[in-house]
């Protein structure tokens, strides 16, 4: 069964590229352009990974990450945060570079990072 990835990204172009690339890697991808639609789609079973932009029209990816970590259903799932506004996870008090990718990102780096976070 394909691993599931939820992508929260408000830039349609980035979202479409990420979706296309990840689907070509064999993942099942669901994309959301805002926090409200993302939250409405959260259900059991959880996604295998959450890929979150930080700056969103109706919220903040870091707040979404906090919410995911406090939810019993999603608290153990990896979260990869992406941002065009900082190049360093330390700037946002993020737990480590393996969970952060700066935009614009290299597609190979993105797929490698996701593969390392989603282990069978």
TORNU-849979 format. One line per 5 residues: number of its first residue (from 0); their letters; for each residue x, y, z of N, C-alpha, C, O. Coordinates in nm, 4 decimals. Example, Ala and Ser with C-alpha at 12.3 -4.5 7.8 and 13.67 -1.06 7.14 Angstrom:
0	as	1.3190,-0.5690,0.7800,1.2300,-0.4500,0.7800,1.3200,-0.3300,0.7800,1.4236,-0.3319,0.8465 | 1.2850,-0.2250,0.7080,1.3670,-0.1060,0.7140,1.2900,0.0030,0.7870,1.3409,0.1138,0.8039
***
This chain:
0	xxxxx	0.0840,-0.1181,0.0000,0.0000,0.0000,0.0000,0.0889,0.1249,0.0000,0.1882,0.1309,0.0725 | 0.0532,0.2227,-0.0803,0.1319,0.3453,-0.0938,0.1288,0.4262,0.0353,0.0264,0.4345,0.1032 | 0.2418,0.4849,0.0671,0.2499,0.5747,0.1821,0.1747,0.7029,0.1482,0.1797,0.7518,0.0353 | 0.1037,0.7571,0.2498,0.0212,0.8765,0.2308,0.0933,1.0007,0.2803,0.1509,1.0012,0.3891 | 0.0896,1.1059,0.1996,0.1496,1.2333,0.2359,0.0447,1.3427,0.2206,-0.0214,1.3523,0.1172
5	xxxxx	0.0299,1.4248,0.3240,-0.0555,1.5427,0.3186,0.0352,1.6628,0.2995,0.1302,1.6823,0.3754 | 0.0061,1.7435,0.1982,0.0844,1.8629,0.1665,-0.0021,1.9852,0.1921,-0.1105,1.9981,0.1352 | 0.0452,2.0746,0.2773,-0.0239,2.2004,0.3060,0.0610,2.3135,0.2475,0.1603,2.3554,0.3069 | 0.0202,2.3617,0.1302,0.0965,2.4625,0.0547,-0.0019,2.5505,-0.0208,-0.0844,2.5006,-0.0974 | 0.0065,2.6812,0.0006,-0.0892,2.7719,-0.0642,-0.0475,2.8144,-0.2043,-0.1311,2.8656,-0.2788
10	xxxxx	0.0778,2.7954,-0.2430,0.1216,2.8295,-0.3781,0.0857,2.7136,-0.4707,0.1426,2.6049,-0.4598 | -0.0088,2.7368,-0.5619,-0.0595,2.6299,-0.6469,0.0501,2.5670,-0.7321,0.0507,2.4453,-0.7505 | 0.1419,2.6460,-0.7838,0.2496,2.5928,-0.8662,0.3389,2.4974,-0.7893,0.3724,2.3895,-0.8383 | 0.3775,2.5369,-0.6685,0.4610,2.4499,-0.5849,0.3842,2.3239,-0.5486,0.4385,2.2136,-0.5547 | 0.2599,2.3401,-0.5115,0.1770,2.2268,-0.4734,0.1653,2.1250,-0.5869,0.1773,2.0046,-0.5641
15	xxxxx	0.1419,2.1734,-0.7092,0.1279,2.0836,-0.8243,0.2583,2.0100,-0.8542,0.2564,1.8908,-0.8850 | 0.3705,2.0795,-0.8453,0.4997,2.0144,-0.8707,0.5285,1.9094,-0.7643,0.5686,1.7974,-0.7961 | 0.5081,1.9457,-0.6380,0.5320,1.8506,-0.5291,0.4426,1.7277,-0.5453,0.4884,1.6145,-0.5303 | 0.3164,1.7507,-0.5757,0.2235,1.6392,-0.5946,0.2688,1.5478,-0.7084,0.2713,1.4257,-0.6929 | 0.3042,1.6062,-0.8217,0.3473,1.5284,-0.9372,0.4737,1.4469,-0.9055,0.4813,1.3283,-0.9376
20	xxxxx	0.5702,1.5098,-0.8438,0.6964,1.4423,-0.8115,0.6737,1.3294,-0.7113,0.7232,1.2183,-0.7303 | 0.6000,1.3573,-0.6064,0.5785,1.2552,-0.5036,0.4940,1.1393,-0.5555,0.5193,1.0242,-0.5201 | 0.3953,1.1675,-0.6380,0.3169,1.0587,-0.6975,0.4037,0.9731,-0.7900,0.3858,0.8515,-0.7970 | 0.4981,1.0367,-0.8612,0.5884,0.9590,-0.9473,0.6821,0.8709,-0.8648,0.7369,0.7730,-0.9154 | 0.7001,0.9066,-0.7368,0.7813,0.8258,-0.6447,0.6981,0.7158,-0.5777,0.7507,0.6372,-0.4989
25	xxxxx	0.5681,0.7105,-0.6092,0.4826,0.6054,-0.5567,0.4025,0.6403,-0.4329,0.3394,0.5529,-0.3734 | 0.4040,0.7674,-0.3930,0.3276,0.8096,-0.2761,0.1854,0.8481,-0.3162,0.1605,0.8900,-0.4292 | 0.0937,0.8333,-0.2226,-0.0431,0.8833,-0.2383,-0.0441,1.0224,-0.1760,-0.0175,1.0361,-0.0566 | -0.0743,1.1258,-0.2541,-0.0590,1.2637,-0.2097,-0.1945,1.3342,-0.2068,-0.2740,1.3238,-0.3002 | -0.2188,1.4061,-0.0972,-0.3351,1.4937,-0.0856,-0.2833,1.6333,-0.0574,-0.2073,1.6541,0.0371
30	xxxxx	-0.3245,1.7297,-0.1399,-0.2775,1.8678,-0.1264,-0.3889,1.9584,-0.0753,-0.5058,1.9428,-0.1107 | -0.3492,2.0535,0.0089,-0.4429,2.1489,0.0680,-0.3825,2.2872,0.0591,-0.2626,2.3043,0.0812 | -0.4647,2.3871,0.0268,-0.4140,2.5231,0.0086,-0.4346,2.6113,0.1312,-0.3875,2.7250,0.1348 | -0.5048,2.5591,0.2319,-0.5245,2.6378,0.3538,-0.5435,2.5452,0.4732,-0.5703,2.4260,0.4580 | -0.5291,2.6022,0.5911,-0.5362,2.5258,0.7160,-0.6748,2.4650,0.7356,-0.6868,2.3514,0.7815
35	xxxxx	-0.7790,2.5395,0.7013,-0.9148,2.4899,0.7223,-0.9404,2.3608,0.6444,-0.9942,2.2651,0.7001 | -0.9031,2.3568,0.5182,-0.9267,2.2349,0.4396,-0.8365,2.1208,0.4861,-0.8771,2.0046,0.4844 | -0.7145,2.1537,0.5273,-0.6232,2.0534,0.5810,-0.6825,1.9890,0.7066,-0.6884,1.8665,0.7172 | -0.7260,2.0717,0.8009,-0.7828,2.0208,0.9258,-0.9095,1.9392,0.9012,-0.9338,1.8404,0.9704 | -0.9898,1.9795,0.8038,-1.1133,1.9074,0.7732,-1.0838,1.7672,0.7202,-1.1669,1.6774,0.7335
40	xxxxx	-0.9663,1.7478,0.6603,-0.9316,1.6188,0.6001,-0.8612,1.5233,0.6965,-0.8429,1.4058,0.6647 | -0.8217,1.5726,0.8135,-0.7531,1.4850,0.9086,-0.8482,1.3768,0.9566,-0.9582,1.4050,1.0042 | -0.8044,1.2543,0.9435,-0.8882,1.1414,0.9839,-0.8001,1.0212,1.0122,-0.6783,1.0257,0.9951 | -0.8630,0.9157,1.0551,-0.7900,0.7910,1.0769,-0.7944,0.7105,0.9490,-0.8986,0.7108,0.8835 | -0.6925,0.6436,0.9095,-0.5601,0.6485,0.9717,-0.4885,0.7770,0.9326,-0.5228,0.8395,0.8323
45	xxxxx	-0.3890,0.8165,1.0119,-0.3171,0.9398,0.9787,-0.2310,0.9220,0.8539,-0.2019,0.8097,0.8126 | -0.1911,1.0331,0.7954,-0.0962,1.0281,0.6844,0.0373,0.9766,0.7389,0.0620,0.9821,0.8593 | 0.1216,0.9274,0.6509,0.2534,0.8787,0.6916,0.3528,0.9927,0.7093,0.4547,0.9768,0.7765 | 0.3229,1.1092,0.6482,0.4068,1.2276,0.6623,0.3236,1.3497,0.6283,0.2356,1.3456,0.5423 | 0.3539,1.4598,0.6988,0.2892,1.5878,0.6730,0.3960,1.6854,0.6252,0.4972,1.7046,0.6926
50	xxxxx	0.3740,1.7472,0.5086,0.4646,1.8458,0.4516,0.3933,1.9808,0.4587,0.2928,2.0022,0.3908 | 0.4461,2.0719,0.5417,0.3751,2.1960,0.5726,0.4547,2.3196,0.5332,0.5728,2.3311,0.5658 | 0.3901,2.4113,0.4636,0.4453,2.5442,0.4430,0.4234,2.6213,0.5732,0.3329,2.5884,0.6499 | 0.5048,2.7229,0.5985,0.4875,2.8017,0.7209,0.3867,2.9136,0.7009,0.2922,2.9264,0.7788 | 0.4054,2.9944,0.5982,0.3194,3.1102,0.5748,0.1972,3.0677,0.4928,0.2095,3.0297,0.3763
55	xxxxx	0.0801,3.0746,0.5550,-0.0442,3.0309,0.4912,-0.1495,3.1408,0.5030,-0.1405,3.2253,0.5921 | -0.2490,3.1409,0.4145,-0.3468,3.2502,0.4157,-0.4341,3.2541,0.5415,-0.4824,3.3608,0.5795 | -0.4545,3.1402,0.6056,-0.5428,3.1371,0.7218,-0.4759,3.0772,0.8452,-0.5440,3.0269,0.9346 | -0.3455,3.0823,0.8503,-0.2769,3.0282,0.9667,-0.1279,3.0175,0.9428,-0.0708,3.0841,0.8565 | -0.0675,2.9315,1.0220,0.0770,2.9176,1.0222,0.1108,2.7699,1.0330,0.0554,2.6995,1.1174
60	xxxxx	0.2016,2.7224,0.9480,0.2393,2.5816,0.9491,0.2989,2.5358,1.0806,0.2864,2.4187,1.1165 | 0.3638,2.6264,1.1537,0.4192,2.5886,1.2841,0.3075,2.5632,1.3847,0.3190,2.4750,1.4698 | 0.1996,2.6402,1.3748,0.0838,2.6164,1.4614,0.0165,2.4840,1.4244,-0.0289,2.4104,1.5120 | 0.0102,2.4545,1.2950,-0.0456,2.3265,1.2502,0.0401,2.2125,1.3037,-0.0129,2.1115,1.3498 | 0.1723,2.2280,1.2978,0.2639,2.1258,1.3504,0.2387,2.1020,1.4988,0.2356,1.9877,1.5445
65	xxxxx	0.2209,2.2097,1.5730,0.1934,2.1968,1.7166,0.0632,2.1202,1.7394,0.0556,2.0339,1.8268 | -0.0379,2.1522,1.6609,-0.1661,2.0834,1.6713,-0.1521,1.9346,1.6384,-0.2107,1.8502,1.7061 | -0.0747,1.9028,1.5348,-0.0524,1.7623,1.4991,0.0192,1.6881,1.6119,-0.0119,1.5724,1.6404 | 0.1149,1.7549,1.6757,0.1917,1.6897,1.7825,0.1084,1.6680,1.9079,0.1418,1.5821,1.9896 | 0.0012,1.7438,1.9248,-0.0853,1.7304,2.0416,-0.2031,1.6365,2.0175,-0.2784,1.6056,2.1098
70	xxxxx	-0.2185,1.5915,1.8936,-0.3278,1.5015,1.8576,-0.2781,1.3575,1.8691,-0.1787,1.3211,1.8062 | -0.3451,1.2771,1.9474,-0.3028,1.1385,1.9689,-0.2905,1.0609,1.8377,-0.2039,0.9744,1.8242 | -0.3758,1.0917,1.7428,-0.3774,1.0231,1.6138,-0.2546,1.0564,1.5284,-0.2053,0.9706,1.4553 | -0.2051,1.1802,1.5371,-0.0986,1.2261,1.4474,0.0339,1.2564,1.5172,0.1308,1.2925,1.4504 | 0.0404,1.2431,1.6461,0.1580,1.2891,1.7213,0.2871,1.2151,1.6879,0.3953,1.2700,1.7086
75	xxxxx	0.2792,1.0950,1.6379,0.3996,1.0173,1.6085,0.4406,1.0237,1.4610,0.5415,0.9646,1.4223 | 0.3640,1.0942,1.3796,0.3927,1.1027,1.2370,0.4958,1.2127,1.2104,0.4914,1.3178,1.2744 | 0.5887,1.1898,1.1165,0.6875,1.2933,1.0856,0.6255,1.4129,1.0142,0.5320,1.3996,0.9351 | 0.6809,1.5305,1.0450,0.6374,1.6547,0.9836,0.7605,1.7224,0.9243,0.8597,1.7447,0.9937 | 0.7531,1.7545,0.7969,0.8589,1.8275,0.7277,0.8046,1.9661,0.6969,0.7026,1.9804,0.6296
80	xxxxx	0.8741,2.0689,0.7469,0.8315,2.2072,0.7271,0.9159,2.2695,0.6177,1.0371,2.2488,0.6117 | 0.8500,2.3469,0.5303,0.9221,2.4172,0.4246,0.8907,2.5665,0.4339,0.7798,2.6067,0.4692 | 0.9930,2.6480,0.4009,0.9728,2.7926,0.4090,1.0624,2.8659,0.3104,1.1775,2.8283,0.2884 | 1.0073,2.9708,0.2521,1.0845,3.0596,0.1659,1.1357,3.1793,0.2450,1.2099,3.2616,0.1912 | 1.0975,3.1900,0.3712,1.1287,3.3079,0.4509,1.2479,3.2891,0.5442,1.2895,3.3835,0.6113
85	xxxxx	1.3023,3.1695,0.5489,1.4211,3.1439,0.6288,1.4965,3.0272,0.5674,1.4363,2.9410,0.5033 | 1.6235,3.0239,0.5858,1.7055,2.9144,0.5353,1.7532,2.8231,0.6467,1.8279,2.7285,0.6216 | 1.7113,2.8499,0.7684,1.7647,2.7769,0.8819,1.6542,2.7323,0.9774,1.5687,2.8126,1.0145 | 1.6551,2.6056,1.0175,1.5553,2.5607,1.1148,1.5725,2.6293,1.2502,1.4765,2.6414,1.3263 | 1.6936,2.6739,1.2804,1.7172,2.7431,1.4077,1.6420,2.8754,1.4140,1.6032,2.9195,1.5222
90	xxxxx	1.6211,2.9391,1.2988,1.5496,3.0666,1.2947,1.4059,3.0533,1.3440,1.3469,3.1504,1.3914 | 1.3503,2.9347,1.3330,1.2109,2.9129,1.3741,1.2011,2.8182,1.4929,1.0932,2.7677,1.5238 | 1.3144,2.7939,1.5598,1.3197,2.7023,1.6739,1.2668,2.5640,1.6385,1.1893,2.5040,1.7130 | 1.3103,2.5156,1.5237,1.2654,2.3869,1.4735,1.3572,2.2775,1.5246,1.4760,2.3030,1.5445 | 1.3069,2.1560,1.5468,1.3858,2.0516,1.6137,1.5080,2.0007,1.5391,1.5941,1.9385,1.6013
95	xxxxx	1.5196,2.0234,1.4116,1.6390,1.9750,1.3443,1.6298,1.9892,1.1947,1.5205,1.9982,1.1386 | 1.7453,1.9914,1.1296,1.7471,2.0137,0.9848,1.6799,1.9043,0.9037,1.6352,1.9307,0.7921 | 1.6711,1.7826,0.9556,1.6060,1.6764,0.8797,1.4560,1.6999,0.8663,1.3910,1.6374,0.7826 | 1.4003,1.7894,0.9478,1.2570,1.8189,0.9443,1.2268,1.9549,0.8812,1.1164,2.0074,0.8959 | 1.3257,2.0120,0.8108,1.3098,2.1446,0.7524,1.3744,2.1476,0.6148,1.4815,2.0906,0.5938
100	xxxxx	1.3073,2.2155,0.5202,1.3659,2.2357,0.3882,1.3322,2.3781,0.3431,1.2172,2.4216,0.3499 | 1.4354,2.4492,0.2969,1.4169,2.5875,0.2514,1.3692,2.5882,0.1068,1.4132,2.5074,0.0250 | 1.2787,2.6806,0.0768,1.2338,2.7008,-0.0607,1.3147,2.8144,-0.1210,1.3448,2.9103,-0.0499 | 1.3506,2.8088,-0.2458,1.3250,2.6967,-0.3371,1.4142,2.5779,-0.3013,1.5282,2.5950,-0.2582 | 1.3607,2.4585,-0.3196,1.4345,2.3382,-0.2838,1.4633,2.2550,-0.4074,1.3966,2.2666,-0.5102
105	xxxxx	1.5632,2.1722,-0.3942,1.5986,2.0771,-0.4980,1.5037,1.9581,-0.4863,1.4866,1.9029,-0.3776 | 1.4426,1.9186,-0.5967,1.3459,1.8081,-0.5954,1.4094,1.6804,-0.5410,1.3466,1.6086,-0.4631 | 1.5316,1.6518,-0.5807,1.5993,1.5306,-0.5311,1.6180,1.5366,-0.3804,1.6015,1.4359,-0.3115 | 1.6523,1.6538,-0.3289,1.6688,1.6685,-0.1842,1.5356,1.6467,-0.1122,1.5308,1.5823,-0.0074 | 1.4281,1.7008,-0.1689,1.2961,1.6829,-0.1087,1.2586,1.5352,-0.1042,1.2164,1.4856,0.0002
110	xxxxx	1.2732,1.4650,-0.2152,1.2333,1.3233,-0.2173,1.3227,1.2387,-0.1271,1.2752,1.1444,-0.0640 | 1.4516,1.2716,-0.1204,1.5419,1.1982,-0.0299,1.5042,1.2224,0.1159,1.5033,1.1296,0.1968 | 1.4737,1.3457,0.1483,1.4355,1.3796,0.2865,1.3077,1.3068,0.3256,1.2980,1.2514,0.4351 | 1.2098,1.3072,0.2358,1.0838,1.2386,0.2650,1.1066,1.0885,0.2798,1.0533,1.0270,0.3722 | 1.1841,1.0297,0.1914,1.2125,0.8857,0.2005,1.2810,0.8516,0.3322,1.2546,0.7463,0.3902
115	xxxxx	1.3685,0.9393,0.3798,1.4380,0.9112,0.5058,1.3444,0.9221,0.6259,1.3639,0.8547,0.7271 | 1.2433,1.0069,0.6142,1.1482,1.0249,0.7258,1.0382,0.9202,0.7257,0.9819,0.8895,0.8308 | 1.0069,0.8650,0.6094,0.9045,0.7604,0.5990,0.9772,0.6278,0.5826,1.0168,0.5904,0.4722 | 0.9934,0.5600,0.6899,1.0602,0.4312,0.6840,0.9587,0.3216,0.7065,0.8668,0.3356,0.7872 | 0.9760,0.2126,0.6345,0.8834,0.0980,0.6509,0.9007,0.0337,0.7852,0.8319,-0.0634,0.8165
***
